[in-house]
């Protein structure tokens, strides 16, 4: 009887441990809290490498995150630039890594048809703060064209796109991002030897965010020059994205951040733990941008964050009356 009792106790303990260690599935039919969502992602070791070839591999259906569950914790608008407004791509966890007493980074894969995209999501105190597209592929990866991303031990994201020309020459475009305390990813470095891609479309990372504030909108300068504003994460702030090109593309600057509203028609960006300061002054349909202190990490050395930009008119829809 004694041994039978011990064996029974052991089986019960094994069953209890197994039940406890089993992760909750993220099905749309289940009730899920933020802690369950974050816990669902496996831990990864840094540095971590993500390539378009790994995104092309089939993911287990058991790991799929329900679209309703995903939208419960992350704005599904982050997927729209790649998959469209009404599309519902399949979403899978890749992994997670955390900074002690700070943010947690979740890596996801989204797939629909031949399209694949890898994203980094940032959570602070179980609340979503920001997203960054890492790798995007619209077809089967080719040897002559590669897209990849790397997350290093300093929590710096590097995205790299490279292609091999018919003569064997390798062209590349590299961007380096860091997440800052303002709750946004900041582009800190861009390198490229691919002149043919300098005319590619500018990707506005805040384009799909809310613009209810009176100052929110897109302000345009010369070709490929934009200052874009969206509603901030908290009252009294504006998210912004700047991209400018001068001297026939020889001098380029780009910066994304959060500015503090300093008056009814003014705002100021002050870099955390850095020297960069930019003033924005609004007048009618125009905004004037002026760099007050060194923002050299986000531009070439021969140009500055400055200039006057005009607000883009909102698209209007008209309805015609039907003839009787």
PAVO-705145 format. One record per residue (C-alpha): x, y negated, z negated; residue number from 1. Coordinates in steps of 0.2 Angstrom, whole numbers. Example, Ala and Ser with C-alpha at 12.3 -4.5 7.8 and 13.67 -1.06 7.14 Angstrom:
<atoms>
<atom x="62" y="22" z="-39" n="1"/>
<atom x="68" y="5" z="-36" n="2"/>
</atoms>
This chain:
<atoms>
<atom x="0" y="0" z="0" n="1"/>
<atom x="14" y="-12" z="-4" n="2"/>
<atom x="22" y="-10" z="13" n="3"/>
<atom x="6" y="-12" z="22" n="4"/>
<atom x="2" y="-28" z="12" n="5"/>
<atom x="19" y="-35" z="17" n="6"/>
<atom x="17" y="-31" z="35" n="7"/>
<atom x="0" y="-39" z="35" n="8"/>
<atom x="7" y="-55" z="27" n="9"/>
<atom x="21" y="-55" z="41" n="10"/>
<atom x="9" y="-54" z="55" n="11"/>
<atom x="-2" y="-68" z="48" n="12"/>
<atom x="14" y="-79" z="46" n="13"/>
<atom x="19" y="-75" z="64" n="14"/>
<atom x="1" y="-79" z="70" n="15"/>
<atom x="1" y="-95" z="60" n="16"/>
<atom x="18" y="-101" z="67" n="17"/>
<atom x="13" y="-97" z="84" n="18"/>
<atom x="-4" y="-107" z="83" n="19"/>
<atom x="5" y="-122" z="76" n="20"/>
<atom x="19" y="-122" z="89" n="21"/>
<atom x="7" y="-121" z="103" n="22"/>
<atom x="5" y="-138" z="112" n="23"/>
<atom x="-12" y="-145" z="115" n="24"/>
<atom x="-17" y="-145" z="133" n="25"/>
<atom x="-21" y="-162" z="141" n="26"/>
<atom x="-37" y="-157" z="150" n="27"/>
<atom x="-50" y="-170" z="154" n="28"/>
<atom x="-62" y="-159" z="143" n="29"/>
<atom x="-52" y="-161" z="128" n="30"/>
<atom x="-51" y="-174" z="114" n="31"/>
<atom x="-33" y="-181" z="114" n="32"/>
<atom x="-25" y="-194" z="104" n="33"/>
<atom x="-9" y="-204" z="108" n="34"/>
<atom x="2" y="-193" z="97" n="35"/>
<atom x="-4" y="-177" z="107" n="36"/>
<atom x="0" y="-186" z="124" n="37"/>
<atom x="18" y="-190" z="119" n="38"/>
<atom x="21" y="-173" z="110" n="39"/>
<atom x="16" y="-164" z="127" n="40"/>
<atom x="32" y="-170" z="135" n="41"/>
<atom x="47" y="-159" z="132" n="42"/>
<atom x="63" y="-167" z="125" n="43"/>
<atom x="77" y="-171" z="138" n="44"/>
<atom x="96" y="-174" z="135" n="45"/>
<atom x="104" y="-189" z="142" n="46"/>
<atom x="111" y="-192" z="155" n="47"/>
<atom x="96" y="-186" z="165" n="48"/>
<atom x="95" y="-185" z="184" n="49"/>
<atom x="79" y="-185" z="194" n="50"/>
<atom x="80" y="-182" z="213" n="51"/>
<atom x="67" y="-182" z="227" n="52"/>
<atom x="71" y="-163" z="229" n="53"/>
<atom x="66" y="-159" z="211" n="54"/>
<atom x="49" y="-169" z="213" n="55"/>
<atom x="45" y="-158" z="229" n="56"/>
<atom x="45" y="-142" z="219" n="57"/>
<atom x="28" y="-135" z="213" n="58"/>
<atom x="24" y="-139" z="195" n="59"/>
<atom x="14" y="-126" z="184" n="60"/>
<atom x="-5" y="-130" z="184" n="61"/>
<atom x="-4" y="-127" z="165" n="62"/>
<atom x="6" y="-143" z="163" n="63"/>
<atom x="-6" y="-154" z="173" n="64"/>
<atom x="-12" y="-170" z="164" n="65"/>
<atom x="-30" y="-174" z="167" n="66"/>
<atom x="-33" y="-190" z="176" n="67"/>
<atom x="-45" y="-196" z="163" n="68"/>
<atom x="-33" y="-192" z="149" n="69"/>
<atom x="-19" y="-201" z="158" n="70"/>
<atom x="-30" y="-217" z="161" n="71"/>
<atom x="-34" y="-216" z="142" n="72"/>
<atom x="-16" y="-220" z="138" n="73"/>
<atom x="-8" y="-228" z="154" n="74"/>
<atom x="-16" y="-240" z="166" n="75"/>
<atom x="-19" y="-230" z="182" n="76"/>
<atom x="-15" y="-246" z="192" n="77"/>
<atom x="3" y="-241" z="191" n="78"/>
<atom x="0" y="-227" z="203" n="79"/>
<atom x="-10" y="-238" z="216" n="80"/>
<atom x="5" y="-245" z="226" n="81"/>
<atom x="10" y="-228" z="231" n="82"/>
<atom x="-6" y="-218" z="231" n="83"/>
<atom x="-20" y="-231" z="234" n="84"/>
<atom x="-34" y="-238" z="222" n="85"/>
<atom x="-46" y="-223" z="223" n="86"/>
<atom x="-34" y="-209" z="224" n="87"/>
<atom x="-32" y="-196" z="210" n="88"/>
<atom x="-14" y="-189" z="211" n="89"/>
<atom x="-10" y="-174" z="200" n="90"/>
<atom x="1" y="-179" z="186" n="91"/>
<atom x="14" y="-168" z="177" n="92"/>
<atom x="26" y="-172" z="162" n="93"/>
<atom x="45" y="-171" z="166" n="94"/>
<atom x="52" y="-176" z="149" n="95"/>
<atom x="54" y="-188" z="135" n="96"/>
<atom x="68" y="-197" z="125" n="97"/>
<atom x="67" y="-209" z="111" n="98"/>
<atom x="77" y="-222" z="102" n="99"/>
<atom x="75" y="-221" z="83" n="100"/>
<atom x="63" y="-234" z="76" n="101"/>
<atom x="60" y="-241" z="94" n="102"/>
<atom x="53" y="-236" z="110" n="103"/>
<atom x="50" y="-219" z="118" n="104"/>
<atom x="52" y="-215" z="136" n="105"/>
<atom x="41" y="-203" z="145" n="106"/>
<atom x="45" y="-197" z="163" n="107"/>
<atom x="31" y="-191" z="174" n="108"/>
<atom x="28" y="-184" z="191" n="109"/>
<atom x="13" y="-189" z="202" n="110"/>
<atom x="9" y="-179" z="217" n="111"/>
<atom x="-4" y="-180" z="231" n="112"/>
<atom x="-3" y="-172" z="248" n="113"/>
<atom x="15" y="-174" z="254" n="114"/>
<atom x="18" y="-190" z="242" n="115"/>
<atom x="28" y="-188" z="227" n="116"/>
<atom x="33" y="-201" z="214" n="117"/>
<atom x="43" y="-201" z="198" n="118"/>
<atom x="39" y="-214" z="185" n="119"/>
<atom x="46" y="-220" z="168" n="120"/>
<atom x="33" y="-225" z="155" n="121"/>
<atom x="38" y="-234" z="139" n="122"/>
<atom x="28" y="-232" z="123" n="123"/>
<atom x="30" y="-242" z="107" n="124"/>
<atom x="21" y="-236" z="91" n="125"/>
<atom x="11" y="-225" z="102" n="126"/>
<atom x="5" y="-239" z="113" n="127"/>
<atom x="9" y="-241" z="132" n="128"/>
<atom x="20" y="-256" z="136" n="129"/>
<atom x="28" y="-254" z="153" n="130"/>
<atom x="31" y="-243" z="168" n="131"/>
<atom x="45" y="-241" z="181" n="132"/>
<atom x="44" y="-232" z="198" n="133"/>
<atom x="60" y="-221" z="199" n="134"/>
<atom x="59" y="-210" z="214" n="135"/>
<atom x="46" y="-211" z="228" n="136"/>
<atom x="45" y="-198" z="243" n="137"/>
<atom x="31" y="-197" z="256" n="138"/>
<atom x="37" y="-182" z="265" n="139"/>
<atom x="48" y="-167" z="263" n="140"/>
<atom x="66" y="-173" z="257" n="141"/>
<atom x="78" y="-174" z="271" n="142"/>
<atom x="97" y="-171" z="269" n="143"/>
<atom x="101" y="-187" z="279" n="144"/>
<atom x="90" y="-197" z="267" n="145"/>
<atom x="90" y="-196" z="248" n="146"/>
<atom x="81" y="-204" z="234" n="147"/>
<atom x="87" y="-202" z="216" n="148"/>
<atom x="87" y="-209" z="199" n="149"/>
<atom x="98" y="-208" z="183" n="150"/>
<atom x="94" y="-212" z="165" n="151"/>
<atom x="110" y="-214" z="155" n="152"/>
<atom x="114" y="-213" z="136" n="153"/>
<atom x="112" y="-232" z="135" n="154"/>
<atom x="94" y="-231" z="141" n="155"/>
<atom x="99" y="-239" z="158" n="156"/>
<atom x="89" y="-233" z="173" n="157"/>
<atom x="98" y="-233" z="190" n="158"/>
<atom x="88" y="-230" z="206" n="159"/>
<atom x="98" y="-225" z="222" n="160"/>
<atom x="92" y="-223" z="240" n="161"/>
<atom x="105" y="-218" z="253" n="162"/>
<atom x="104" y="-212" z="271" n="163"/>
<atom x="117" y="-205" z="283" n="164"/>
<atom x="119" y="-213" z="300" n="165"/>
<atom x="121" y="-203" z="316" n="166"/>
<atom x="140" y="-208" z="315" n="167"/>
<atom x="141" y="-201" z="298" n="168"/>
<atom x="142" y="-217" z="288" n="169"/>
<atom x="133" y="-218" z="272" n="170"/>
<atom x="122" y="-233" z="268" n="171"/>
<atom x="115" y="-235" z="250" n="172"/>
<atom x="104" y="-247" z="240" n="173"/>
<atom x="106" y="-246" z="221" n="174"/>
<atom x="96" y="-255" z="207" n="175"/>
<atom x="99" y="-255" z="189" n="176"/>
<atom x="85" y="-258" z="176" n="177"/>
<atom x="84" y="-260" z="157" n="178"/>
<atom x="69" y="-261" z="146" n="179"/>
<atom x="69" y="-277" z="135" n="180"/>
<atom x="60" y="-283" z="119" n="181"/>
<atom x="48" y="-293" z="129" n="182"/>
<atom x="40" y="-277" z="135" n="183"/>
<atom x="46" y="-277" z="153" n="184"/>
<atom x="59" y="-269" z="164" n="185"/>
<atom x="72" y="-281" z="170" n="186"/>
<atom x="83" y="-279" z="185" n="187"/>
<atom x="101" y="-282" z="180" n="188"/>
<atom x="110" y="-277" z="195" n="189"/>
<atom x="107" y="-274" z="214" n="190"/>
<atom x="120" y="-267" z="226" n="191"/>
<atom x="118" y="-262" z="244" n="192"/>
<atom x="128" y="-260" z="260" n="193"/>
<atom x="113" y="-257" z="271" n="194"/>
<atom x="110" y="-272" z="281" n="195"/>
<atom x="96" y="-264" z="291" n="196"/>
<atom x="85" y="-263" z="275" n="197"/>
<atom x="87" y="-281" z="270" n="198"/>
<atom x="71" y="-285" z="279" n="199"/>
<atom x="61" y="-272" z="270" n="200"/>
<atom x="45" y="-277" z="261" n="201"/>
<atom x="47" y="-285" z="244" n="202"/>
<atom x="39" y="-274" z="230" n="203"/>
<atom x="31" y="-285" z="217" n="204"/>
<atom x="31" y="-274" z="201" n="205"/>
<atom x="17" y="-284" z="193" n="206"/>
<atom x="6" y="-286" z="208" n="207"/>
<atom x="-8" y="-275" z="201" n="208"/>
<atom x="-9" y="-283" z="184" n="209"/>
<atom x="-23" y="-295" z="178" n="210"/>
<atom x="-23" y="-313" z="183" n="211"/>
<atom x="-37" y="-321" z="173" n="212"/>
<atom x="-26" y="-335" z="166" n="213"/>
<atom x="-27" y="-352" z="176" n="214"/>
<atom x="-8" y="-351" z="180" n="215"/>
<atom x="-8" y="-333" z="186" n="216"/>
<atom x="-6" y="-330" z="204" n="217"/>
<atom x="7" y="-329" z="218" n="218"/>
<atom x="18" y="-344" z="222" n="219"/>
<atom x="27" y="-344" z="239" n="220"/>
<atom x="42" y="-353" z="246" n="221"/>
<atom x="51" y="-349" z="262" n="222"/>
<atom x="51" y="-332" z="269" n="223"/>
<atom x="55" y="-318" z="256" n="224"/>
<atom x="54" y="-331" z="242" n="225"/>
<atom x="40" y="-328" z="229" n="226"/>
<atom x="37" y="-332" z="210" n="227"/>
<atom x="23" y="-322" z="204" n="228"/>
<atom x="13" y="-324" z="187" n="229"/>
<atom x="1" y="-312" z="178" n="230"/>
<atom x="-7" y="-312" z="161" n="231"/>
<atom x="5" y="-308" z="147" n="232"/>
<atom x="4" y="-294" z="135" n="233"/>
<atom x="-1" y="-306" z="121" n="234"/>
<atom x="-9" y="-323" z="120" n="235"/>
<atom x="2" y="-338" z="125" n="236"/>
<atom x="13" y="-328" z="137" n="237"/>
<atom x="14" y="-325" z="156" n="238"/>
<atom x="22" y="-310" z="164" n="239"/>
<atom x="32" y="-316" z="180" n="240"/>
<atom x="42" y="-309" z="194" n="241"/>
<atom x="54" y="-319" z="205" n="242"/>
<atom x="62" y="-314" z="221" n="243"/>
<atom x="72" y="-327" z="232" n="244"/>
<atom x="84" y="-326" z="246" n="245"/>
<atom x="95" y="-340" z="252" n="246"/>
<atom x="108" y="-343" z="265" n="247"/>
<atom x="101" y="-330" z="277" n="248"/>
<atom x="100" y="-317" z="264" n="249"/>
<atom x="118" y="-319" z="258" n="250"/>
<atom x="112" y="-326" z="241" n="251"/>
<atom x="99" y="-316" z="232" n="252"/>
<atom x="91" y="-317" z="215" n="253"/>
<atom x="77" y="-306" z="207" n="254"/>
<atom x="71" y="-306" z="189" n="255"/>
<atom x="56" y="-299" z="180" n="256"/>
<atom x="51" y="-305" z="162" n="257"/>
<atom x="39" y="-313" z="150" n="258"/>
<atom x="38" y="-332" z="148" n="259"/>
<atom x="31" y="-342" z="134" n="260"/>
<atom x="18" y="-355" z="138" n="261"/>
<atom x="25" y="-371" z="131" n="262"/>
<atom x="11" y="-383" z="137" n="263"/>
<atom x="-5" y="-384" z="147" n="264"/>
<atom x="6" y="-384" z="163" n="265"/>
<atom x="22" y="-377" z="158" n="266"/>
<atom x="31" y="-361" z="152" n="267"/>
<atom x="49" y="-356" z="148" n="268"/>
<atom x="58" y="-339" z="149" n="269"/>
<atom x="72" y="-336" z="136" n="270"/>
<atom x="81" y="-320" z="138" n="271"/>
<atom x="83" y="-310" z="122" n="272"/>
<atom x="101" y="-307" z="118" n="273"/>
<atom x="107" y="-316" z="133" n="274"/>
<atom x="110" y="-334" z="140" n="275"/>
<atom x="97" y="-335" z="154" n="276"/>
<atom x="83" y="-349" z="152" n="277"/>
<atom x="71" y="-354" z="165" n="278"/>
<atom x="58" y="-367" z="165" n="279"/>
<atom x="42" y="-367" z="175" n="280"/>
<atom x="32" y="-383" z="178" n="281"/>
<atom x="15" y="-382" z="186" n="282"/>
<atom x="6" y="-396" z="196" n="283"/>
<atom x="-9" y="-393" z="206" n="284"/>
<atom x="-6" y="-378" z="217" n="285"/>
<atom x="13" y="-379" z="215" n="286"/>
<atom x="26" y="-373" z="202" n="287"/>
<atom x="44" y="-379" z="200" n="288"/>
<atom x="57" y="-367" z="194" n="289"/>
<atom x="73" y="-373" z="186" n="290"/>
<atom x="87" y="-363" z="178" n="291"/>
<atom x="93" y="-371" z="162" n="292"/>
<atom x="106" y="-359" z="157" n="293"/>
<atom x="116" y="-345" z="165" n="294"/>
<atom x="106" y="-332" z="174" n="295"/>
<atom x="121" y="-325" z="184" n="296"/>
<atom x="117" y="-307" z="179" n="297"/>
<atom x="101" y="-308" z="190" n="298"/>
<atom x="108" y="-318" z="206" n="299"/>
<atom x="123" y="-320" z="216" n="300"/>
<atom x="135" y="-333" z="210" n="301"/>
<atom x="132" y="-346" z="224" n="302"/>
<atom x="113" y="-349" z="221" n="303"/>
<atom x="102" y="-352" z="206" n="304"/>
<atom x="84" y="-350" z="201" n="305"/>
<atom x="76" y="-366" z="207" n="306"/>
<atom x="64" y="-373" z="219" n="307"/>
<atom x="46" y="-378" z="222" n="308"/>
<atom x="33" y="-365" z="227" n="309"/>
<atom x="15" y="-366" z="233" n="310"/>
<atom x="1" y="-355" z="226" n="311"/>
<atom x="-5" y="-343" z="239" n="312"/>
<atom x="-24" y="-345" z="242" n="313"/>
<atom x="-35" y="-331" z="236" n="314"/>
<atom x="-43" y="-320" z="249" n="315"/>
<atom x="-61" y="-324" z="251" n="316"/>
<atom x="-75" y="-313" z="258" n="317"/>
<atom x="-89" y="-319" z="268" n="318"/>
<atom x="-106" y="-311" z="271" n="319"/>
<atom x="-116" y="-314" z="287" n="320"/>
<atom x="-135" y="-314" z="287" n="321"/>
<atom x="-143" y="-301" z="297" n="322"/>
<atom x="-153" y="-307" z="312" n="323"/>
<atom x="-172" y="-303" z="310" n="324"/>
</atoms>
